[in-house]
Amino acid sequence: MRNHFCHFEIEKAIMELPTLILVTRDTVIQQQILAHFKKTFQLTFCNSLEDCYEQCREGEFDSILVDLRFLLSGGHQEDHLLDKIQSAAPETEIILLTEEECPEILERRVACTSMMHIKGFASEAELLLEIDSCLNPEEKVVVTQSMVLNASLGATA
């Protein structure tokens, strides 16, 4: 009986974590975000914006991080899907990750909505800090030696 109670408490604690969808095909970024945020967010991974849209239609999520660094269409198809995601989940915080040179259509979407935008990053540690500051704007985030070490190990693996 005691074990059942502990299991219930663990499930309850997991269910109370804020939810984050990560949309990326980059396995290094997936691993870094999983390692960094697994204790503070309930993570869902999607390989495409289409998958993310389906997730948003089926449930509520607190935040979505969309990796749009590698675009094939110049951003038009992604912009259309982001519009659908915003309509399906209007209260969800969306963070776009793009290259420094971002297509104008996506720049316009960020400027005209409440989306946040991370443009380029020098390292995985820098990216994690940027994501932290977007997801937890009231907290001052400090780079720890383990974050830098984890990011550098992940980049060489």
Summary of the structure (lengths in Angstrom):
residues: 157
radius of gyration: 16.5
end to end distance: 43.4
largest distance: 58.7
contacts: 437
relative contact order: 0.13
helix: 52%
strand: 16%
